[in-house]
Amino acid sequence: FLDDALHRHLTVLALTESRLVVGHTDEHTIDMGPMQAASTVEAVALDRFTSVSLSRIVSHPEKFGTKASRVEEAWLTVGWGTVRRTDLEPAGCGDPDCDADHGYTGTIAAEDLMVRMSSAADGVENVTRLVEFAAALQRRTGIGSTTARMR
C-alpha cells in the first residue's frame, strides 16, 4: 500500500448469550498486486473477558441529561487476554542538563479490540448504538458500569 492511501475496512460485532463474535475485513494487497481482502472472525466466550471499557466525549456536559447534550464520540475497548499493547518512551528526569540514560517507561494494556465512532464520521445513531452495545456487553460480562443512559 502507498503510505498516503485510504484503506477500507469493516468490523462487525455480534453479542450472543455466551460469546462476542468479532468479524473484521480489510483491504489487502501483496507487492502492489491486485486488491484482495483479509478477513478474520473470532468468537470469544464472555467469561474470558478481563476488561470492557467505554470512553465518551460529551458535548455541553453542563447540560447533561437534556437534548442539548449528547455523546459525540465513543470508544469501546475490550480485553480477553490475547493481545497486550505496550507503549514505551524514553524515561527522563527533571534536570534539563542531564544526559544520563534513564531507560524506558511505559504501560502495558490489555487491548484485544478497540472500536471508535464519532457523530461527525459515523452519525449520531451509530454512536448511540455503540454506547448501547458497550452497556449490553458490560452487563453480560459483569465488567464495567452500565452506561446506556448516557447518549
N, C-alpha and C positions, 0 to 999 in steps of 0.2 A: 504494500500500500504506500501511496505517497504520504509524506508527513502531514500535508495540509488537506488530505482527503476527508470527506464526511462519510462515516460508515453507518449503515443502518443496522438496527438490532431490534429484537423483540423479546420481551420477558413476560411469561405467563405464570401466575401464582394461583394455585387451587388448594383450598383447605378442605380436607375430608375429616371424618370423625377421628381418624388415628394418624393422619400424615399431612405434611405440607408437600405438595408436588410443585417443583420449580422446573419450568421449561425455558431454555434460553437459546436463541438462534442469532448468529452474527454473520455478516458478510465475511468471506474468507477467500484469499487467493494465494497461490504459491508462485513465487518468482514472476510476478506480473502476468501470470497466465489468465485463463478465463475465470470469471467470477464464480465462486462456489459459496455454499452455506455450511457453517459449522454449527451443529445443534447438540445440546445436552439436555437430558431430562434427569432430575434427581428427585427421589421420594424420601423424605426424612420423617421418621417416627416422632410424634410430638413429645414423647417422653425423653428424647435425646437433646432437646433444646437447653442451652445454658444461658441464653440471653435473648430478649426481644425488646428492642428499643425503638421508640418513636420520637423523633425530634420535629418540632414545628416552628415555623416563622409566622407570627400572627400580626395582621395589620390592626392598627388602632387598639393596642392592648388595653388602653384605659377605658374602652367601650366594650370589653369582652363580655359576651353573653347577649349582645344585641346584634342586629343585622348590619351595623356599621363595622363590625369586626369579623374577620374570617381568617382561616388558615391559608396563607399564600404559598407556602412551600412545606413539604413534609418529606422526611427520610425515615424509612423503615430499615433497621439494621438488625439482623438476626444471626445468632451463632449456635452451632451444634457440635463444635469441637473438631471440625475437619480442617478449617483454614485459620491460620493466625497471621495477622498483618503486623509487621514490625516497622516502626518509624524511628530511625536513628538520626542523630545530628551531633556534630562535634560539641563536646562539653567545654565549658569555659569557666572563668572566674570573674570576679568583679574588678580585677586590676586591668586597666586598659593597656598597660605596658607589659603585661605578662605574655611571654611567648612559649610557655610550657605546654606540653601535650597533656591535656586533661582527659583524654579518652573520649568516649561517646556517652550520650544519654539518650533515652528514648522510651517508647512504650510498645508493649505487645498487646494487641487487641484481638479478641475472637470476632471474626467478621466473615462468616460464610456467605452472606448475601446482604447487599445494600441496594435499596430501590429509592430513587429520588423523583419526586414530581413537583412541578410548580404550576400555579394557576396560569402564568404567562405562556408556558410552553405546552402544558398538557390539559389545561382547562380546570376550572373550579370544581366541576363534578368529579373529575378523576382524582384530584387531590382529596376531596371528601371521601371517595371510595377507598383510597389508600389508608386514610386515617381510620375508617371503619374496619377495614381488613386487619390492620395492625391491632386494633382493640379486640377483634374476634380472636386473633392469634394469641394475644396476651391472656385472654380469658381461658382459651383451650389449653394453653401450656401452664397456666398458673404463674407466669413470669411477667413482671411489669405491672403497670396500673392500667385500669380501663380508662380509655380516653375518647370514646366515641362521641361524647357530648361536645368536644372541642372542635368546632367546624370553622 
